[in-house]
Amino acid sequence: MDQAKKLEKLLEQISRGELTPQQGLEQLRYFDFEPVGDFAKIDHHRQLRTGFPEVVWGPGKTTSQIKAIVQSMLKKSALVMVTRIGPEVANELQEEITGLVYYPQARICAFRDEHKATKRAGLISVISAGTADLPVAEEAALTAELCGFQVERLWDVGVAGIHRLLSHQSILARADVLIVVAGMEGALPSVVAGMVDCPVIAVPTSIGYGTSFGGLAPLLTMLNSCAAGVAVVNIDNGFGSAILAGQILRTATRISLNLDRENAH
């Protein structure tokens, strides 16, 4: 049974009273995907299910595959993102897809319909230890911004010159979630987490000399942090850190709304 017939059957069940509208909505959470050629299946209902839309991982796909996937997603989504895109591929995509914007430092191609864009509560602050960490840090910051969050950036404040961080304590204090990006030995998230009262998401990068083992050394440092309240994502995963920060803030907003409803009764 194809998707259209499945949807028709579901709507008929609701109209006959066999399912409540809420039960129908629950079924739709796991319902809609669209095949693209013989190489992809687009999960159009991921935002309904998880709060954030599906995002395209660029590496390993041909430009024509990425173009077809993006064009399919644009039919139903106000936000389309493709991560880890080089400038040559970005130029080809922009020639064929109107409104697609390339952010070279973040290596992200994105289309965002500002009329339908979601505005979300909460401030995410992104901190990088060094300038070499900026591609990962900017991936995190831009992802959070495109998803509708307010973002504040603080670059090049690593532990080699800790006074640079200490002179910006106001930025740390006003953040609702902090994303801290660091390579080398990866000590910065532990320092930051010892100074703040909000969640800290640590992002190890593959920046460093040979014994950093492509980011393994900072990853282990962050996992072994003695500071409480540190969550760690995978090496160079700026995107994942932004989504985790977003889910923390969405959960906090939902809890606050539920408490308001309970207090109103």
N, C-alpha and C positions, 0 to 999 in steps of 0.2 A: 504494500500500500504506500503510495507516494505521500509527500508532506501535505499537499493540498487536500487530499482525501482524508488524511488523518485529522487535519484541522477541521474539515467539514463535519466529520463524525463527532469530534469533541464538542463543537458548537451545537450540534443537534442534541447531544446528551444534556447540555446545559439548558437548552430551550425547552426540552421535555421534562426538566426537573430531576433527571436522573443524577445530575451532578450539580452542586452549588457553584456559583461563580468563583468562590474561593478555591474549591476543589479543582475547577478548571484552570485557575491561575497556577496552582501547584503543579499540574501536569505540564503546563506550558513552560515551566522553569527548565524542564529537561527535554524540550520538544524540538526546537527549530534549529536545523543546520542545513547548509546549502552546499552541495558538491560543486567544486570548481574544476572543470576538466576531469582528469583521472589522477590528480596529484594533491588535492586539498579538499577539506570539508570545513566550511566556515561556521563557527559557533555563534550565530546571531543573538542567542539568548544568554550569552555569558554575563552580560551586565545585569540582566534580570536575576540571574542565579547568584552571582558573586559580588555585584556592585560595581564592577569595572568591565569594560568591553574587552573582547579578544584583541591581542596585539600580535603583529606579525614579526617573527624572527627572520631577519634578512639573510644572514649567511647560509649558504647551501642551497639557496633558491636562485633560479635564473631571473633575469630582469623581466622576462615575459610572464613568468609565473607570479612574481610579486605584483606586476601590473594587473593581472587578472584577478588576483585575490583582493587587491585594494578596490578595484572597480566593483566587485561583488559586495564588499563591506560598505562602500559608500551608499548603496541603495537603502540601507537600514540603520546606519550608525551616524551619529553626529560627531564622533571622534574616531579617526583611523590613524594608527601609529605603526611604523615599520622601524625596527631597531637595528643597529649595527650596519648602517648603510654608508658606503663610500661615496665620494663626490661624483664619480663617473656614473654609477648606477642612479644616484639621485637626479642628475641632469637628464638622463634618459626618461625617468619616471615623470619628471616635471614637464617634459615636452609633450607627454601624452595625457596627463591628468591635471586638469585645471584646479587651482587652489591648493595644490600640494606644496608644503613649505619644507625646506631642508635646513636643519640645524647642525652645522658641521662639527662643532665641538662635542655635542651630544651624540652625533652620528645617527640622528633620528630624522626620518621623513614623516610628516604628519599633516592631516587635514582636520580642521576643527571648525564646526559650524557654530559661530559665536551666538547666533540667535537661539540655538538649542543647547548650548554648552551648560553643563552642570556647575554650579557654584557650591562648594562644600565648606563646612566650618572647620576651623583649626589652622594653626600655623606650623608648617614643617620647615625647620632650619637645616640646611645642608652645609657641612663643614669639611674642608679638605685639608689634609696634612701638608701636601706640597703641590706645586704647580703641575707636576707630572701626573698627579692623580685627577686632574680636572676632567678628562673625558668621562671617567666613571662618575665623578661627582655631578657633572652637568647632566649626564643621563638621568640620574636620580632626580635632580632639581626640575628638569624640564618635564619628566614623566609626571611628577606631582603637580606641576602647574597645568599641564594639559588635562589632567584628571579633575581640575577644578579647585585645588587647594592653594592657599596663600603660601608663598615660599620666600625664605630669606637665605642668602648665600654668604658664606664666610670662607675665603680661600687662603691657603698658604699660612696656616697657623700651627704647624707641627711642633713636636716636642723638642726639636733641635733649637728652637727659639720660643720657649714656652711663654715668654712675656707677651708675644703677639696674641696668643689666645687670651691671656689674663686681662689684656686691655680691652677685650670685647665681651666681658661677662654679661652685659645687658642683653646681647643677642642670645646667649645661652639661657638667660633667665626667662625670656618671654616666649620661648619655643614650647609648643605642645608636644612635639616629637622631634628628636634630633637624629639626623643621619650623619655619621662620621666616617669619612672615607680616608684610608691610609694604607700606604705600602711600607717598604723597608721592614722595620720590626713591628709595626702596627700598634704602637702604644697609645696613640691619641684617644681612642674610644674609652679606655680605662680612665684616663685623666678627666675627660669630659664627664663621664658617668659619676665620678666622685664629686662633681660640682653642681649637679642639677637634680630636679625632682620630677623629671619626665622620662619616658622611655627613650633609650638610646639604641639605635640600630647601627651596628658596626659593619663596614664594607671593606674587606681586605682587597688590595689591588696587586697586580702582578709586577709592580714597580719595585726594583731593588737589585742589589748585587747578587752574585751567583748563589750564595747560601740562603737567599730568600726563597729559592726554589719556585720561582714563578708565582709567588703569592702565598705559598704554603706556610712560610714562617709567620707573616702577619695573621693569617687565618688561625693558626694555633695560638698565637698570643691573645687574640680576641676571644677565642673559645675558653682560654684559661684566665680570663680577666678576674681579678679579685674584687672589682667593683660590681655591685649588684645592679640588676635592671638592664643588662646588656644583651641584646639579641644579635646574632651573627648570621649574615647571608653568605652566599658563595662568593668566590673570588671574582672581582670585577662586575658583580651583579648590582649595578646601580638601579636598574629597572626594578628588580625584585625588592630592593630596600624601599623604594617609593611606594610600591603597592602594599607592602607590609605596614608602612607608616599610615597609608590611607585607610587600611582596614582597622587599625587601632583607633583612628579618629572617627571613622564611621560607627564603630561599636560604641565609643564614648557618647556620640550624638544620639544613637538609638537608646542607650540607657537613660540619658538625660530626658529624652522625650517621654519614655515610659514612666519615669519618676514624676514628671509633670502631670501626666494623665492620672496617675494614682493619687497624687496630692489634690488634684482637682475634684476627685470623687470623695 
